[in-house]
Amino acid sequence: MKRPGRFEHTQYLGDKRTQLVYDVDAWTDESVVDDIVATNSGICFAPDTLAEARNRGYRLATA
C-alpha cells in the first residue's frame, strides 16, 4: 500500500479514536488508512517503531 501524503515517512500509523496502530507497509485495506487521514485522527511515533507505539498504549491492528 502507498503511504499517505501527510505520513509519507511513517511506517506505523496510529488511530487516536481506537488506539490501534497500523503497519502501513503491510496493511492491505486502504479505506482504513484513508479514513484515519480524512478525519485527522492519525498519529505517528518517534522513533517510528512498533515498540514506541506500544509504549504509548497502542495495539497492533490485525486484518
PDBQT receptor file of N, H, CA, C and O in Angstrom, charges set to zero:
ATOM      1  N   MET A   1       0.841  -1.174   0.000  1.00  0.00    +0.000 N 
ATOM      2  CA  MET A   1       0.000   0.000   0.000  1.00  0.00    +0.000 C 
ATOM      3  C   MET A   1       0.888   1.241   0.000  1.00  0.00    +0.000 C 
ATOM      4  O   MET A   1       1.939   1.261   0.641  1.00  0.00    +0.000 OA
ATOM      5  N   LYS A   2       0.465   2.259  -0.713  1.00  0.00    +0.000 N 
ATOM      6  H   LYS A   2      -0.388   2.243  -1.234  1.00  0.00    +0.000 HD
ATOM      7  CA  LYS A   2       1.198   3.521  -0.761  1.00  0.00    +0.000 C 
ATOM      8  C   LYS A   2       0.951   4.310   0.525  1.00  0.00    +0.000 C 
ATOM      9  O   LYS A   2      -0.172   4.365   1.025  1.00  0.00    +0.000 OA
ATOM     10  N   ARG A   3       1.996   4.908   1.044  1.00  0.00    +0.000 N 
ATOM     11  H   ARG A   3       2.909   4.864   0.638  1.00  0.00    +0.000 HD
ATOM     12  CA  ARG A   3       1.858   5.698   2.273  1.00  0.00    +0.000 C 
ATOM     13  C   ARG A   3       1.139   7.002   1.974  1.00  0.00    +0.000 C 
ATOM     14  O   ARG A   3       1.381   7.617   0.935  1.00  0.00    +0.000 OA
ATOM     15  N   PRO A   4       0.247   7.437   2.881  1.00  0.00    +0.000 N 
ATOM     16  CA  PRO A   4      -0.480   8.697   2.655  1.00  0.00    +0.000 C 
ATOM     17  C   PRO A   4       0.453   9.903   2.725  1.00  0.00    +0.000 C 
ATOM     18  O   PRO A   4       1.489   9.858   3.388  1.00  0.00    +0.000 OA
ATOM     19  N   GLY A   5       0.079  10.975   2.039  1.00  0.00    +0.000 N 
ATOM     20  H   GLY A   5      -0.763  11.012   1.500  1.00  0.00    +0.000 HD
ATOM     21  CA  GLY A   5       0.909  12.162   1.915  1.00  0.00    +0.000 C 
ATOM     22  C   GLY A   5       1.412  12.745   3.218  1.00  0.00    +0.000 C 
ATOM     23  O   GLY A   5       2.607  13.003   3.358  1.00  0.00    +0.000 OA
ATOM     24  N   ARG A   6       0.531  12.955   4.166  1.00  0.00    +0.000 N 
ATOM     25  H   ARG A   6      -0.440  12.745   4.052  1.00  0.00    +0.000 HD
ATOM     26  CA  ARG A   6       0.940  13.555   5.442  1.00  0.00    +0.000 C 
ATOM     27  C   ARG A   6       1.843  12.635   6.254  1.00  0.00    +0.000 C 
ATOM     28  O   ARG A   6       2.588  13.097   7.118  1.00  0.00    +0.000 OA
ATOM     29  N   PHE A   7       1.779  11.345   5.981  1.00  0.00    +0.000 N 
ATOM     30  H   PHE A   7       1.174  10.969   5.279  1.00  0.00    +0.000 HD
ATOM     31  CA  PHE A   7       2.541  10.364   6.746  1.00  0.00    +0.000 C 
ATOM     32  C   PHE A   7       3.471   9.563   5.837  1.00  0.00    +0.000 C 
ATOM     33  O   PHE A   7       3.664   8.364   6.040  1.00  0.00    +0.000 OA
ATOM     34  N   GLU A   8       4.043  10.227   4.840  1.00  0.00    +0.000 N 
ATOM     35  H   GLU A   8       3.887  11.200   4.676  1.00  0.00    +0.000 HD
ATOM     36  CA  GLU A   8       4.843   9.521   3.846  1.00  0.00    +0.000 C 
ATOM     37  C   GLU A   8       6.123   8.914   4.404  1.00  0.00    +0.000 C 
ATOM     38  O   GLU A   8       6.680   7.998   3.798  1.00  0.00    +0.000 OA
ATOM     39  N   HIS A   9       6.599   9.399   5.537  1.00  0.00    +0.000 N 
ATOM     40  H   HIS A   9       6.147  10.142   6.029  1.00  0.00    +0.000 HD
ATOM     41  CA  HIS A   9       7.814   8.865   6.148  1.00  0.00    +0.000 C 
ATOM     42  C   HIS A   9       7.495   8.000   7.364  1.00  0.00    +0.000 C 
ATOM     43  O   HIS A   9       8.376   7.721   8.177  1.00  0.00    +0.000 OA
ATOM     44  N   THR A  10       6.247   7.579   7.490  1.00  0.00    +0.000 N 
ATOM     45  H   THR A  10       5.531   7.805   6.829  1.00  0.00    +0.000 HD
ATOM     46  CA  THR A  10       5.794   6.838   8.657  1.00  0.00    +0.000 C 
ATOM     47  C   THR A  10       5.356   5.435   8.267  1.00  0.00    +0.000 C 
ATOM     48  O   THR A  10       4.505   5.258   7.396  1.00  0.00    +0.000 OA
ATOM     49  N   GLN A  11       5.943   4.445   8.918  1.00  0.00    +0.000 N 
ATOM     50  H   GLN A  11       6.635   4.588   9.626  1.00  0.00    +0.000 HD
ATOM     51  CA  GLN A  11       5.511   3.063   8.680  1.00  0.00    +0.000 C 
ATOM     52  C   GLN A  11       4.353   2.709   9.605  1.00  0.00    +0.000 C 
ATOM     53  O   GLN A  11       3.412   2.034   9.191  1.00  0.00    +0.000 OA
ATOM     54  N   TYR A  12       4.417   3.162  10.858  1.00  0.00    +0.000 N 
ATOM     55  H   TYR A  12       5.182   3.711  11.195  1.00  0.00    +0.000 HD
ATOM     56  CA  TYR A  12       3.381   2.837  11.836  1.00  0.00    +0.000 C 
ATOM     57  C   TYR A  12       2.488   4.052  12.043  1.00  0.00    +0.000 C 
ATOM     58  O   TYR A  12       2.934   5.094  12.524  1.00  0.00    +0.000 OA
ATOM     59  N   LEU A  13       1.221   3.903  11.672  1.00  0.00    +0.000 N 
ATOM     60  H   LEU A  13       0.858   3.056  11.281  1.00  0.00    +0.000 HD
ATOM     61  CA  LEU A  13       0.237   4.983  11.760  1.00  0.00    +0.000 C 
ATOM     62  C   LEU A  13      -0.797   4.614  12.804  1.00  0.00    +0.000 C 
ATOM     63  O   LEU A  13      -1.457   3.580  12.699  1.00  0.00    +0.000 OA
ATOM     64  N   GLY A  14      -0.936   5.460  13.813  1.00  0.00    +0.000 N 
ATOM     65  H   GLY A  14      -0.400   6.300  13.899  1.00  0.00    +0.000 HD
ATOM     66  CA  GLY A  14      -1.883   5.196  14.887  1.00  0.00    +0.000 C 
ATOM     67  C   GLY A  14      -3.207   5.902  14.653  1.00  0.00    +0.000 C 
ATOM     68  O   GLY A  14      -3.257   6.967  14.037  1.00  0.00    +0.000 OA
ATOM     69  N   ASP A  15      -4.275   5.298  15.150  1.00  0.00    +0.000 N 
ATOM     70  H   ASP A  15      -4.234   4.433  15.651  1.00  0.00    +0.000 HD
ATOM     71  CA  ASP A  15      -5.616   5.894  15.114  1.00  0.00    +0.000 C 
ATOM     72  C   ASP A  15      -5.968   6.302  16.541  1.00  0.00    +0.000 C 
ATOM     73  O   ASP A  15      -6.146   5.450  17.412  1.00  0.00    +0.000 OA
ATOM     74  N   LYS A  16      -6.069   7.607  16.776  1.00  0.00    +0.000 N 
ATOM     75  H   LYS A  16      -5.925   8.299  16.068  1.00  0.00    +0.000 HD
ATOM     76  CA  LYS A  16      -6.341   8.119  18.116  1.00  0.00    +0.000 C 
ATOM     77  C   LYS A  16      -7.705   7.674  18.640  1.00  0.00    +0.000 C 
ATOM     78  O   LYS A  16      -7.892   7.570  19.853  1.00  0.00    +0.000 OA
ATOM     79  N   ARG A  17      -8.657   7.412  17.753  1.00  0.00    +0.000 N 
ATOM     80  H   ARG A  17      -8.505   7.497  16.768  1.00  0.00    +0.000 HD
ATOM     81  CA  ARG A  17     -10.011   7.040  18.173  1.00  0.00    +0.000 C 
ATOM     82  C   ARG A  17     -10.070   5.634  18.756  1.00  0.00    +0.000 C 
ATOM     83  O   ARG A  17     -10.831   5.377  19.688  1.00  0.00    +0.000 OA
ATOM     84  N   THR A  18      -9.273   4.732  18.213  1.00  0.00    +0.000 N 
ATOM     85  H   THR A  18      -8.655   4.941  17.455  1.00  0.00    +0.000 HD
ATOM     86  CA  THR A  18      -9.359   3.321  18.617  1.00  0.00    +0.000 C 
ATOM     87  C   THR A  18      -8.119   2.820  19.339  1.00  0.00    +0.000 C 
ATOM     88  O   THR A  18      -8.115   1.702  19.854  1.00  0.00    +0.000 OA
ATOM     89  N   GLN A  19      -7.062   3.634  19.385  1.00  0.00    +0.000 N 
ATOM     90  H   GLN A  19      -7.066   4.542  18.966  1.00  0.00    +0.000 HD
ATOM     91  CA  GLN A  19      -5.782   3.243  19.975  1.00  0.00    +0.000 C 
ATOM     92  C   GLN A  19      -5.184   2.016  19.283  1.00  0.00    +0.000 C 
ATOM     93  O   GLN A  19      -4.517   1.196  19.913  1.00  0.00    +0.000 OA
ATOM     94  N   LEU A  20      -5.438   1.907  17.968  1.00  0.00    +0.000 N 
ATOM     95  H   LEU A  20      -5.980   2.573  17.456  1.00  0.00    +0.000 HD
ATOM     96  CA  LEU A  20      -4.833   0.855  17.157  1.00  0.00    +0.000 C 
ATOM     97  C   LEU A  20      -3.748   1.468  16.299  1.00  0.00    +0.000 C 
ATOM     98  O   LEU A  20      -3.847   2.623  15.884  1.00  0.00    +0.000 OA
ATOM     99  N   VAL A  21      -2.710   0.690  16.036  1.00  0.00    +0.000 N 
ATOM    100  H   VAL A  21      -2.629  -0.247  16.373  1.00  0.00    +0.000 HD
ATOM    101  CA  VAL A  21      -1.629   1.137  15.164  1.00  0.00    +0.000 C 
ATOM    102  C   VAL A  21      -1.591   0.207  13.959  1.00  0.00    +0.000 C 
ATOM    103  O   VAL A  21      -1.740  -1.008  14.088  1.00  0.00    +0.000 OA
ATOM    104  N   TYR A  22      -1.388   0.801  12.783  1.00  0.00    +0.000 N 
ATOM    105  H   TYR A  22      -1.267   1.788  12.678  1.00  0.00    +0.000 HD
ATOM    106  CA  TYR A  22      -1.377   0.069  11.527  1.00  0.00    +0.000 C 
ATOM    107  C   TYR A  22       0.017   0.123  10.915  1.00  0.00    +0.000 C 
ATOM    108  O   TYR A  22       0.626   1.189  10.831  1.00  0.00    +0.000 OA
ATOM    109  N   ASP A  23       0.514  -1.024  10.491  1.00  0.00    +0.000 N 
ATOM    110  H   ASP A  23       0.020  -1.890  10.559  1.00  0.00    +0.000 HD
ATOM    111  CA  ASP A  23       1.759  -1.092   9.745  1.00  0.00    +0.000 C 
ATOM    112  C   ASP A  23       1.381  -0.809   8.290  1.00  0.00    +0.000 C 
ATOM    113  O   ASP A  23       0.913  -1.701   7.583  1.00  0.00    +0.000 OA
ATOM    114  N   VAL A  24       1.582   0.415   7.852  1.00  0.00    +0.000 N 
ATOM    115  H   VAL A  24       1.961   1.140   8.427  1.00  0.00    +0.000 HD
ATOM    116  CA  VAL A  24       1.110   0.851   6.539  1.00  0.00    +0.000 C 
ATOM    117  C   VAL A  24       1.754   0.036   5.417  1.00  0.00    +0.000 C 
ATOM    118  O   VAL A  24       1.129  -0.185   4.381  1.00  0.00    +0.000 OA
ATOM    119  N   ASP A  25       2.991  -0.410   5.612  1.00  0.00    +0.000 N 
ATOM    120  H   ASP A  25       3.499  -0.231   6.454  1.00  0.00    +0.000 HD
ATOM    121  CA  ASP A  25       3.660  -1.195   4.578  1.00  0.00    +0.000 C 
ATOM    122  C   ASP A  25       3.035  -2.577   4.405  1.00  0.00    +0.000 C 
ATOM    123  O   ASP A  25       3.097  -3.147   3.316  1.00  0.00    +0.000 OA
ATOM    124  N   ALA A  26       2.445  -3.116   5.447  1.00  0.00    +0.000 N 
ATOM    125  H   ALA A  26       2.395  -2.653   6.332  1.00  0.00    +0.000 HD
ATOM    126  CA  ALA A  26       1.867  -4.464   5.392  1.00  0.00    +0.000 C 
ATOM    127  C   ALA A  26       0.345  -4.459   5.284  1.00  0.00    +0.000 C 
ATOM    128  O   ALA A  26      -0.249  -5.474   4.919  1.00  0.00    +0.000 OA
ATOM    129  N   TRP A  27      -0.293  -3.337   5.594  1.00  0.00    +0.000 N 
ATOM    130  H   TRP A  27       0.189  -2.512   5.890  1.00  0.00    +0.000 HD
ATOM    131  CA  TRP A  27      -1.760  -3.252   5.602  1.00  0.00    +0.000 C 
ATOM    132  C   TRP A  27      -2.286  -3.208   4.169  1.00  0.00    +0.000 C 
ATOM    133  O   TRP A  27      -1.709  -2.526   3.322  1.00  0.00    +0.000 OA
ATOM    134  N   THR A  28      -3.384  -3.933   3.885  1.00  0.00    +0.000 N 
ATOM    135  H   THR A  28      -3.853  -4.486   4.573  1.00  0.00    +0.000 HD
ATOM    136  CA  THR A  28      -3.895  -4.002   2.512  1.00  0.00    +0.000 C 
ATOM    137  C   THR A  28      -5.193  -3.236   2.299  1.00  0.00    +0.000 C 
ATOM    138  O   THR A  28      -5.532  -2.923   1.158  1.00  0.00    +0.000 OA
ATOM    139  N   ASP A  29      -5.921  -2.927   3.353  1.00  0.00    +0.000 N 
ATOM    140  H   ASP A  29      -5.646  -3.181   4.280  1.00  0.00    +0.000 HD
ATOM    141  CA  ASP A  29      -7.204  -2.231   3.226  1.00  0.00    +0.000 C 
ATOM    142  C   ASP A  29      -6.978  -0.717   3.269  1.00  0.00    +0.000 C 
ATOM    143  O   ASP A  29      -6.888  -0.123   4.343  1.00  0.00    +0.000 OA
ATOM    144  N   GLU A  30      -6.890  -0.108   2.095  1.00  0.00    +0.000 N 
ATOM    145  H   GLU A  30      -6.963  -0.591   1.222  1.00  0.00    +0.000 HD
ATOM    146  CA  GLU A  30      -6.594   1.324   2.014  1.00  0.00    +0.000 C 
ATOM    147  C   GLU A  30      -7.677   2.203   2.624  1.00  0.00    +0.000 C 
ATOM    148  O   GLU A  30      -7.386   3.320   3.051  1.00  0.00    +0.000 OA
ATOM    149  N   SER A  31      -8.914   1.728   2.675  1.00  0.00    +0.000 N 
ATOM    150  H   SER A  31      -9.150   0.821   2.328  1.00  0.00    +0.000 HD
ATOM    151  CA  SER A  31     -10.016   2.550   3.191  1.00  0.00    +0.000 C 
ATOM    152  C   SER A  31      -9.821   2.893   4.664  1.00  0.00    +0.000 C 
ATOM    153  O   SER A  31     -10.229   3.970   5.101  1.00  0.00    +0.000 OA
ATOM    154  N   VAL A  32      -9.215   2.010   5.428  1.00  0.00    +0.000 N 
ATOM    155  H   VAL A  32      -8.884   1.135   5.074  1.00  0.00    +0.000 HD
ATOM    156  CA  VAL A  32      -8.978   2.275   6.857  1.00  0.00    +0.000 C 
ATOM    157  C   VAL A  32      -7.999   3.427   7.014  1.00  0.00    +0.000 C 
ATOM    158  O   VAL A  32      -8.248   4.358   7.780  1.00  0.00    +0.000 OA
ATOM    159  N   VAL A  33      -6.893   3.367   6.295  1.00  0.00    +0.000 N 
ATOM    160  H   VAL A  33      -6.691   2.611   5.673  1.00  0.00    +0.000 HD
ATOM    161  CA  VAL A  33      -5.881   4.425   6.381  1.00  0.00    +0.000 C 
ATOM    162  C   VAL A  33      -6.422   5.731   5.813  1.00  0.00    +0.000 C 
ATOM    163  O   VAL A  33      -6.153   6.798   6.365  1.00  0.00    +0.000 OA
ATOM    164  N   ASP A  34      -7.168   5.668   4.736  1.00  0.00    +0.000 N 
ATOM    165  H   ASP A  34      -7.386   4.802   4.287  1.00  0.00    +0.000 HD
ATOM    166  CA  ASP A  34      -7.774   6.871   4.156  1.00  0.00    +0.000 C 
ATOM    167  C   ASP A  34      -8.726   7.533   5.150  1.00  0.00    +0.000 C 
ATOM    168  O   ASP A  34      -8.777   8.760   5.232  1.00  0.00    +0.000 OA
ATOM    169  N   ASP A  35      -9.478   6.737   5.903  1.00  0.00    +0.000 N 
ATOM    170  H   ASP A  35      -9.437   5.740   5.837  1.00  0.00    +0.000 HD
ATOM    171  CA  ASP A  35     -10.403   7.271   6.911  1.00  0.00    +0.000 C 
ATOM    172  C   ASP A  35      -9.638   7.962   8.037  1.00  0.00    +0.000 C 
ATOM    173  O   ASP A  35     -10.050   9.022   8.507  1.00  0.00    +0.000 OA
ATOM    174  N   ILE A  36      -8.543   7.377   8.463  1.00  0.00    +0.000 N 
ATOM    175  H   ILE A  36      -8.208   6.515   8.081  1.00  0.00    +0.000 HD
ATOM    176  CA  ILE A  36      -7.723   7.979   9.524  1.00  0.00    +0.000 C 
ATOM    177  C   ILE A  36      -7.204   9.344   9.075  1.00  0.00    +0.000 C 
ATOM    178  O   ILE A  36      -7.250  10.310   9.837  1.00  0.00    +0.000 OA
ATOM    179  N   VAL A  37      -6.717   9.422   7.857  1.00  0.00    +0.000 N 
ATOM    180  H   VAL A  37      -6.679   8.638   7.238  1.00  0.00    +0.000 HD
ATOM    181  CA  VAL A  37      -6.190  10.693   7.337  1.00  0.00    +0.000 C 
ATOM    182  C   VAL A  37      -7.314  11.708   7.146  1.00  0.00    +0.000 C 
ATOM    183  O   VAL A  37      -7.150  12.882   7.479  1.00  0.00    +0.000 OA
ATOM    184  N   ALA A  38      -8.450  11.269   6.616  1.00  0.00    +0.000 N 
ATOM    185  H   ALA A  38      -8.583  10.315   6.346  1.00  0.00    +0.000 HD
ATOM    186  CA  ALA A  38      -9.565  12.182   6.341  1.00  0.00    +0.000 C 
ATOM    187  C   ALA A  38     -10.158  12.785   7.609  1.00  0.00    +0.000 C 
ATOM    188  O   ALA A  38     -10.630  13.922   7.589  1.00  0.00    +0.000 OA
ATOM    189  N   THR A  39     -10.141  12.042   8.705  1.00  0.00    +0.000 N 
ATOM    190  H   THR A  39      -9.758  11.118   8.721  1.00  0.00    +0.000 HD
ATOM    191  CA  THR A  39     -10.732  12.525   9.954  1.00  0.00    +0.000 C 
ATOM    192  C   THR A  39      -9.699  13.178  10.883  1.00  0.00    +0.000 C 
ATOM    193  O   THR A  39     -10.019  13.540  12.015  1.00  0.00    +0.000 OA
ATOM    194  N   ASN A  40      -8.472  13.324  10.400  1.00  0.00    +0.000 N 
ATOM    195  H   ASN A  40      -8.212  13.030   9.481  1.00  0.00    +0.000 HD
ATOM    196  CA  ASN A  40      -7.396  13.921  11.206  1.00  0.00    +0.000 C 
ATOM    197  C   ASN A  40      -7.216  13.230  12.550  1.00  0.00    +0.000 C 
ATOM    198  O   ASN A  40      -6.948  13.886  13.557  1.00  0.00    +0.000 OA
ATOM    199  N   SER A  41      -7.360  11.925  12.569  1.00  0.00    +0.000 N 
ATOM    200  H   SER A  41      -7.578  11.393  11.750  1.00  0.00    +0.000 HD
ATOM    201  CA  SER A  41      -7.199  11.178  13.813  1.00  0.00    +0.000 C 
ATOM    202  C   SER A  41      -5.932  10.335  13.808  1.00  0.00    +0.000 C 
ATOM    203  O   SER A  41      -5.783   9.436  14.636  1.00  0.00    +0.000 OA
ATOM    204  N   GLY A  42      -5.020  10.617  12.884  1.00  0.00    +0.000 N 
ATOM    205  H   GLY A  42      -5.141  11.347  12.212  1.00  0.00    +0.000 HD
ATOM    206  CA  GLY A  42      -3.781   9.857  12.784  1.00  0.00    +0.000 C 
ATOM    207  C   GLY A  42      -2.695  10.428  13.671  1.00  0.00    +0.000 C 
ATOM    208  O   GLY A  42      -2.659  11.624  13.959  1.00  0.00    +0.000 OA
ATOM    209  N   ILE A  43      -1.821   9.548  14.093  1.00  0.00    +0.000 N 
ATOM    210  H   ILE A  43      -1.851   8.576  13.859  1.00  0.00    +0.000 HD
ATOM    211  CA  ILE A  43      -0.665   9.949  14.889  1.00  0.00    +0.000 C 
ATOM    212  C   ILE A  43       0.518   9.096  14.454  1.00  0.00    +0.000 C 
ATOM    213  O   ILE A  43       0.370   7.909  14.161  1.00  0.00    +0.000 OA
ATOM    214  N   CYS A  44       1.688   9.712  14.415  1.00  0.00    +0.000 N 
ATOM    215  H   CYS A  44       1.808  10.676  14.653  1.00  0.00    +0.000 HD
ATOM    216  CA  CYS A  44       2.894   8.956  14.116  1.00  0.00    +0.000 C 
ATOM    217  C   CYS A  44       3.761   8.943  15.366  1.00  0.00    +0.000 C 
ATOM    218  O   CYS A  44       3.517   9.695  16.310  1.00  0.00    +0.000 OA
ATOM    219  N   PHE A  45       4.752   8.100  15.366  1.00  0.00    +0.000 N 
ATOM    220  H   PHE A  45       4.950   7.489  14.600  1.00  0.00    +0.000 HD
ATOM    221  CA  PHE A  45       5.571   7.880  16.554  1.00  0.00    +0.000 C 
ATOM    222  C   PHE A  45       7.037   8.139  16.223  1.00  0.00    +0.000 C 
ATOM    223  O   PHE A  45       7.489   7.901  15.103  1.00  0.00    +0.000 OA
ATOM    224  N   ALA A  46       7.754   8.624  17.204  1.00  0.00    +0.000 N 
ATOM    225  H   ALA A  46       7.386   8.818  18.114  1.00  0.00    +0.000 HD
ATOM    226  CA  ALA A  46       9.190   8.839  17.040  1.00  0.00    +0.000 C 
ATOM    227  C   ALA A  46       9.891   8.182  18.222  1.00  0.00    +0.000 C 
ATOM    228  O   ALA A  46       9.675   8.590  19.363  1.00  0.00    +0.000 OA
ATOM    229  N   PRO A  47      10.699   7.205  17.984  1.00  0.00    +0.000 N 
ATOM    230  CA  PRO A  47      11.052   6.632  16.693  1.00  0.00    +0.000 C 
ATOM    231  C   PRO A  47       9.881   5.842  16.104  1.00  0.00    +0.000 C 
ATOM    232  O   PRO A  47       8.982   5.404  16.822  1.00  0.00    +0.000 OA
ATOM    233  N   ASP A  48       9.915   5.674  14.798  1.00  0.00    +0.000 N 
ATOM    234  H   ASP A  48      10.646   6.030  14.215  1.00  0.00    +0.000 HD
ATOM    235  CA  ASP A  48       8.831   5.020  14.061  1.00  0.00    +0.000 C 
ATOM    236  C   ASP A  48       8.952   3.503  14.202  1.00  0.00    +0.000 C 
ATOM    237  O   ASP A  48       9.335   2.801  13.266  1.00  0.00    +0.000 OA
ATOM    238  N   THR A  49       8.615   3.019  15.401  1.00  0.00    +0.000 N 
ATOM    239  H   THR A  49       8.305   3.589  16.162  1.00  0.00    +0.000 HD
ATOM    240  CA  THR A  49       8.713   1.589  15.683  1.00  0.00    +0.000 C 
ATOM    241  C   THR A  49       7.439   1.107  16.367  1.00  0.00    +0.000 C 
ATOM    242  O   THR A  49       6.711   1.889  16.978  1.00  0.00    +0.000 OA
ATOM    243  N   LEU A  50       7.186  -0.180  16.254  1.00  0.00    +0.000 N 
ATOM    244  H   LEU A  50       7.777  -0.816  15.757  1.00  0.00    +0.000 HD
ATOM    245  CA  LEU A  50       6.042  -0.776  16.927  1.00  0.00    +0.000 C 
ATOM    246  C   LEU A  50       6.225  -0.713  18.441  1.00  0.00    +0.000 C 
ATOM    247  O   LEU A  50       5.255  -0.541  19.179  1.00  0.00    +0.000 OA
ATOM    248  N   ALA A  51       7.445  -0.851  18.895  1.00  0.00    +0.000 N 
ATOM    249  H   ALA A  51       8.233  -0.991  18.295  1.00  0.00    +0.000 HD
ATOM    250  CA  ALA A  51       7.718  -0.775  20.336  1.00  0.00    +0.000 C 
ATOM    251  C   ALA A  51       7.314   0.589  20.898  1.00  0.00    +0.000 C 
ATOM    252  O   ALA A  51       6.751   0.657  21.990  1.00  0.00    +0.000 OA
ATOM    253  N   GLU A  52       7.590   1.669  20.177  1.00  0.00    +0.000 N 
ATOM    254  H   GLU A  52       8.048   1.614  19.290  1.00  0.00    +0.000 HD
ATOM    255  CA  GLU A  52       7.210   3.008  20.641  1.00  0.00    +0.000 C 
ATOM    256  C   GLU A  52       5.697   3.173  20.640  1.00  0.00    +0.000 C 
ATOM    257  O   GLU A  52       5.143   3.785  21.554  1.00  0.00    +0.000 OA
ATOM    258  N   ALA A  53       5.025   2.641  19.633  1.00  0.00    +0.000 N 
ATOM    259  H   ALA A  53       5.475   2.145  18.891  1.00  0.00    +0.000 HD
ATOM    260  CA  ALA A  53       3.562   2.706  19.594  1.00  0.00    +0.000 C 
ATOM    261  C   ALA A  53       2.969   1.968  20.789  1.00  0.00    +0.000 C 
ATOM    262  O   ALA A  53       2.044   2.464  21.431  1.00  0.00    +0.000 OA
ATOM    263  N   ARG A  54       3.497   0.794  21.085  1.00  0.00    +0.000 N 
ATOM    264  H   ARG A  54       4.249   0.392  20.563  1.00  0.00    +0.000 HD
ATOM    265  CA  ARG A  54       3.012   0.031  22.247  1.00  0.00    +0.000 C 
ATOM    266  C   ARG A  54       3.317   0.755  23.545  1.00  0.00    +0.000 C 
ATOM    267  O   ARG A  54       2.528   0.698  24.488  1.00  0.00    +0.000 OA
ATOM    268  N   ASN A  55       4.452   1.435  23.603  1.00  0.00    +0.000 N 
ATOM    269  H   ASN A  55       5.094   1.482  22.837  1.00  0.00    +0.000 HD
ATOM    270  CA  ASN A  55       4.826   2.210  24.783  1.00  0.00    +0.000 C 
ATOM    271  C   ASN A  55       3.791   3.309  25.060  1.00  0.00    +0.000 C 
ATOM    272  O   ASN A  55       3.583   3.694  26.211  1.00  0.00    +0.000 OA
ATOM    273  N   ARG A  56       3.154   3.802  24.016  1.00  0.00    +0.000 N 
ATOM    274  H   ARG A  56       3.323   3.489  23.081  1.00  0.00    +0.000 HD
ATOM    275  CA  ARG A  56       2.138   4.850  24.162  1.00  0.00    +0.000 C 
ATOM    276  C   ARG A  56       0.727   4.287  24.299  1.00  0.00    +0.000 C 
ATOM    277  O   ARG A  56      -0.244   5.044  24.290  1.00  0.00    +0.000 OA
ATOM    278  N   GLY A  57       0.604   2.971  24.425  1.00  0.00    +0.000 N 
ATOM    279  H   GLY A  57       1.392   2.356  24.432  1.00  0.00    +0.000 HD
ATOM    280  CA  GLY A  57      -0.691   2.360  24.686  1.00  0.00    +0.000 C 
ATOM    281  C   GLY A  57      -1.436   1.876  23.453  1.00  0.00    +0.000 C 
ATOM    282  O   GLY A  57      -2.608   1.511  23.550  1.00  0.00    +0.000 OA
ATOM    283  N   TYR A  58      -0.788   1.866  22.301  1.00  0.00    +0.000 N 
ATOM    284  H   TYR A  58       0.164   2.163  22.222  1.00  0.00    +0.000 HD
ATOM    285  CA  TYR A  58      -1.447   1.428  21.063  1.00  0.00    +0.000 C 
ATOM    286  C   TYR A  58      -1.213  -0.068  20.867  1.00  0.00    +0.000 C 
ATOM    287  O   TYR A  58      -0.174  -0.606  21.248  1.00  0.00    +0.000 OA
ATOM    288  N   ARG A  59      -2.201  -0.726  20.265  1.00  0.00    +0.000 N 
ATOM    289  H   ARG A  59      -3.045  -0.289  19.956  1.00  0.00    +0.000 HD
ATOM    290  CA  ARG A  59      -2.099  -2.154  19.941  1.00  0.00    +0.000 C 
ATOM    291  C   ARG A  59      -2.043  -2.312  18.434  1.00  0.00    +0.000 C 
ATOM    292  O   ARG A  59      -2.642  -1.521  17.706  1.00  0.00    +0.000 OA
ATOM    293  N   LEU A  60      -1.336  -3.317  17.958  1.00  0.00    +0.000 N 
ATOM    294  H   LEU A  60      -0.849  -3.960  18.549  1.00  0.00    +0.000 HD
ATOM    295  CA  LEU A  60      -1.217  -3.572  16.533  1.00  0.00    +0.000 C 
ATOM    296  C   LEU A  60      -2.551  -4.078  15.992  1.00  0.00    +0.000 C 
ATOM    297  O   LEU A  60      -3.123  -5.027  16.527  1.00  0.00    +0.000 OA
ATOM    298  N   ALA A  61      -3.040  -3.448  14.939  1.00  0.00    +0.000 N 
ATOM    299  H   ALA A  61      -2.575  -2.677  14.505  1.00  0.00    +0.000 HD
ATOM    300  CA  ALA A  61      -4.294  -3.858  14.302  1.00  0.00    +0.000 C 
ATOM    301  C   ALA A  61      -4.056  -5.112  13.468  1.00  0.00    +0.000 C 
ATOM    302  O   ALA A  61      -3.000  -5.275  12.855  1.00  0.00    +0.000 OA
ATOM    303  N   THR A  62      -5.042  -5.985  13.453  1.00  0.00    +0.000 N 
ATOM    304  H   THR A  62      -5.900  -5.853  13.950  1.00  0.00    +0.000 HD
ATOM    305  CA  THR A  62      -4.978  -7.196  12.637  1.00  0.00    +0.000 C 
ATOM    306  C   THR A  62      -6.094  -7.166  11.623  1.00  0.00    +0.000 C 
ATOM    307  O   THR A  62      -7.152  -6.582  11.858  1.00  0.00    +0.000 OA
ATOM    308  N   ALA A  63      -5.853  -7.797  10.498  1.00  0.00    +0.000 N 
ATOM    309  H   ALA A  63      -4.994  -8.272  10.307  1.00  0.00    +0.000 HD
ATOM    310  CA  ALA A  63      -6.840  -7.806   9.409  1.00  0.00    +0.000 C 
ATOM    311  C   ALA A  63      -8.068  -8.619   9.766  1.00  0.00    +0.000 C 
ATOM    312  O   ALA A  63      -8.992  -8.727   8.960  1.00  0.00    +0.000 OA
TER     313      ALA A  63
